[in-house]
Amino acid sequence: MKACIYEAYGPADVVTVGEVATPQPKADELLVQVHAASVTTADWRFRASSFPGGFWLAGRMLLGLFRPRNPILGRDYSGVVAAVGRDVTGFRVGDAVFGATMRGAHAEYVAVKAAGAIAPKPASLTHEEAAAMPFGGNSALMFMRDFGAVKPGQRVLVIGASGGVGSWAVQIARHLGAEVTGACSTRNVELVRSLGAHHVVDYTTGSPFGEGTYDLVFDTVGVTTFAGSKHALTAQGTYLPLEGTVGTMAQAVLTSFGKGQKVKHAISSNTREGIEELSRLVEAGVVRPVVDSVLPMARIADAHRLVEGRHKRGSVIVTMEATKPAPSDSARDHRGVASAFASVVGA
């Protein structure tokens, strides 16, 4: 199969399209024929070995100290189930699904845990739109609902309100009942307003904090600090950065005592509960994905450059050139799904 491969850390051009073996699903896995996948902030950070302050060594230990241990990036995907492992229930060959995995989605096929962060694709969305949901949507849901504990009537400021996480955070915070202010550049003001922000601040013409005092400041792009945000917070307000550092970890510990302003240091994860909730909200018309660009697999390096530039609107999507046929119905046979699929695709 074709896949987007990187064998060294570096600029966007280190990612190229090559041929690799098609994965075969284990007993508890699905094989998904990928139609579209998102290129996220995590993807460019892993590729460039560019991690938030203090986490470079930890990142390299996780990914590979001298070279990438796993050469195929990609976490968020949307596609069609091509084969199921013998222990899998709840999914069938041909099901349209979307979800998130640890890696490997920038390829024509990806093997994923059937019990993981995967769900039926919302019928109202294209594969490109569905692939834009997991990372940004799940992150925003967890940071607004769980870590930020947003409640009706609170005032929330989202910095980077037009980005891959910020565009979801605006919508979810409003859904939770907050009065939402979105900070973005001039060209994105109308987009952020259309997502439901009550107020929009153009940070190119003034302070991103605008006017007012906030119960929560959510910085999705890492352009503010707790010290610089204190004046914009209420007496018991919370500063919540999406990209935490060693410094914000320490601040979170120090501010956890007492009743004053707080720093929250948190890391989101993709869960089935999260993407199922996002799917329900999409189908109810409460939230919608924002797609900046859709590029073919051959332009994977351009997709990385768009994401690394930090000025995209919503998500950048790559479409996979899935040219190999999907397995026949015999792939459902619990006694031999892997061998059946291998015989079809020549893996």
N, C-alpha and C positions, 0 to 999 in steps of 0.2 A: 504494500500500500504506500501511498504518498504521505509524507509527514513533514512538518516544519522542524528542522533539527538545528541545535546549536551544540558545538563540541568544545567551545571555549568561551569564557566570559569576555564581554567587549561591547562595541557599538552595535547598532541594529543590524548591520550587514553580516554579523556572525550567524544570523539565522537564515538558513537556506532550505529549499525544498529538496528532499531526497527520498529514496526508497528504503523502507524497513519492513521487517516481518509483521504480518497482521497478528495482533494479539488474539489469543484464544481464551474464552471465558472459563474461569474456574467454576466449581460447583455452585458457589454463592454469588456469581457475577452475571451481568448482562454484557453482551457485546452490542454497542450502539454505533450505527453508521451515522457519522457526524455530518450534518448539513451546514451548520454554522457554529462558530465559536467566538468568544469574546477575547480580546487582548486587553488584559487588565494591568493595573499598576503593579500588582504582584509579578506578572510576567516580565515586565521590563526591568523591575528591580532584580529578579532572579537572573535574567540574562546579562545585565550590566554589572552584577554584584554590587549594587548600590542600595545600601540598607540605611534606615534611619539611625541617627546618632547613637553610637555605642554598640550596635548590633552586627557590625561587619563580620567579626570572627564567628559569632553564633550562626550567622547566615551561611558562611562558607562551610562550617562544620556540618550543617544540615544538608547543603546542596552538593558538596564536594569541595575539598580544600583547594585543589590545584586545577581541577576541571569539573564540569558538570557531571554528576553521577547519573542523572537521567536526562538524556539529550532532547526530549520532547516536552515542551511547555504546554500550557493551556489547562485552565481549570473549569471554565464555564462553557457549556455546549447545549445544542439542541439537535435532535436527530430522530432516528427510527431504530427500534430494537431489531437487531439482525440475528441474534441468537441468545438463548437463555441457558444458564447452567442447570444441572439436574436437580439442585435443591431450591431453585427459585420458584416462588409463587407470586401471583399478583401482576405479572407482566407477561406479555405474549409477543412473539415475533410480529412485527408490523406496527406495534404501538408507537405513536409519536410521543417523545419524552423530552424533558430538559432537566438540567441539573448541574452539579459541580463535583469535581473530583480533585485529587491532589495534584495530578499532572497528566499529560498525555492527550489532551483534547484537541490540540492543533494537529490533527491527523484525520485520515479518512475514517478510521475506526478507533474506538476506545473501549477498553474493558473497565466496567465500574461495578462497585458493590451494589447488589440489588437492595440492600437494607440501608444504603447511604442516602445522600442528598439528591434524590431523583424523584420526579413526579410526572404525571401526564402533562403534556404541553397544553397550555390554554388554547382552546379551539379558536379564539378570536385573534391570536397572534401568529405571525409568521415565525419560521425558525430563526430568522435574524433577530426579531424582536425578543423571542424567548431566550436566546443566548445572552441577551443584555441584562437579564434579570438576576441571576444568583449572587454574584459578588457584590454589586452595588446595592441591590435590594435587600439582601440578607444583612449586609453590614449596616445599612441605614436602619433596618428594623431593630437590630440588636442594640445599636448605639442610642436610638431614640426611645424605644420601648423599655429595654432592659437596663442598659448602663446609665442612660440619662434620666430614666423614669419620668418621661414627659407626661404631664397631667393637664386636663382641660383648664384653660385660662392662663397657663404659663406663657411667658414670652421667650421665644427661641430664636437665636441667630444662627443661620447656617452660612458659613464662609466657604466659598467654592460651590455655590448653589446650583450651578449648571453642569457640574462634573458627573462622573460615573457613580459616585456615592451621594454627592450633594443633591442631585436632581431627585433621587429617591427620598432623601432625608426631608426635603421641603414637603413632599406629598404625605409622607408618613407622619411627620410632626403635626401637620394640619389635620390629618385623619384622627390623631390622638387628642385633638381639641386645643392645640396651642395656637397662639398668635405668632405667625412665622414671618421673620425678616430674612430675605435671601441676599447675600452679597455676591456680586459677579461683575464681569466687565460689561462695557457699554453694549456690545453686540448681543449679549445674552439676557438683557433686561426683560424683553418681552417674553422670552422662553420661560424664565423663572416666574414671571407673573402668571403665565398660562398654566404653570404647575400648581398654582394655588397660594403662592406667597402673598401675604397681606401687604407687605412692604418690600421694596427692592432697593438696595443700595448699590450704586455704581462705584466700585472702589477705585476706578481710574480717575474719578473727579473729587474724591474725598475719603475720609476714614472708612474702613470696612465696618466699623461699629455703628456708624450713623448716629441717630439720635435715640436715646432711650436706655433703659436699664433692663438687662436680660436675666432670666432665671437659668438659662443654659446658653453657652457659646460653644458651638460645635464647629471645629476647624477641620475641614476635610483635606486641606492642601498644605498644611504646615507653614503658614505665613505669619502666624501670631504666636505669642507666648502668654503664659499665665500672668506674668508681671505686667505685660502690656494690655491685658484684658480686664484687669481688676476693676478699673473705673467703669467698665461697661456691664459689670455683674451686680446683681442685688447683693445684699449683705450675706445671704446664704446661697448665692448663685454657684453654678458649677461650670468649670472650664473643662471641655472634653475634646482632646485632640484625637483625630483618626489615626495619625501616625505617631505613636508614642515613642519616647526616647528614654534612655537611662535617667535623664534629668527629670522627665515628667513622672517616671516611676517613683523617684525619691520625693517629688512634690506631692504625689498622691498619698504616700505614707504620712508625710508631715502634716498635711491638711486634713487627714482623716480624723484627727482629734478635735474636739470642740464643735462649735456650731457656726463657724465662719464660712468663708468661701472655700470651695473644694476644687481639687483637681482629680479627675477620674482617669486612670490608666487602664485601658481595656483592649482586648483583641477579639475580634469577631470570628466566628466559624460558620461554615455552611452546614445547615441541618435540614433534614426533610421537613420538620415542622415549619421552618422558616420559609422554604420555597413553596410549601403547600399554602401557607398563609398569604404569601405574595400572589400566588395563583388565584386565590379566592378574591383578593382585593382587586386584581386586574379584571377578573370576570364581572365583578360588581361595579366596575367603572370608577373605582376610588383612586387607583394609581395607574400609571402607564410607563412603559420604558421609553427612554430617549436614545436614539441611535444617531451618532455623529456621522459615521461613514461605514460603508460595506465594501470590502475589498476582497478580491480573489486570493486564494492561497499563495499564488505566485508573487503577490505583493506584501508578503508577511513582514519584510523589513520596513516598508512604508508604514504599516500598521503600528509597528513598535515605535517608529519615530513620532507618529501622531500622539501616541499615549505618553511617551517620554517628554514631549513638548509641554505637557500639563495645561493645554488650552482647548482640549476637546470638549464637545457638548455631549454629555451622556457617554455612551459606549462606542468603541471601535470594534467592528465585527469582521471576521474573515470567513469566507465560504469555502468549503472543502470540495475538491474535485473528485467526489466519490464515483468512480467509473466502474468498479467491480460489482458484479451482481450480488444481491443479498442472498442468504441461504434459503433453501426451500423449506417447506413445512417440516421436513424430516429433522430439521435442526431442533425441533421442540422435543424430540425423543430424549427422555431423561437418561437413557442408557448410553448415549453417545453424541451429545451435542457438540463437543469440541472437535471430534473427528469428522462429523458431518459438515461442520462449517469449513474445516480445513480442506476438505475435498472439493468444496464449491469454489473457494477463493484461491486455492493453490498455495495456502500458507505453509 
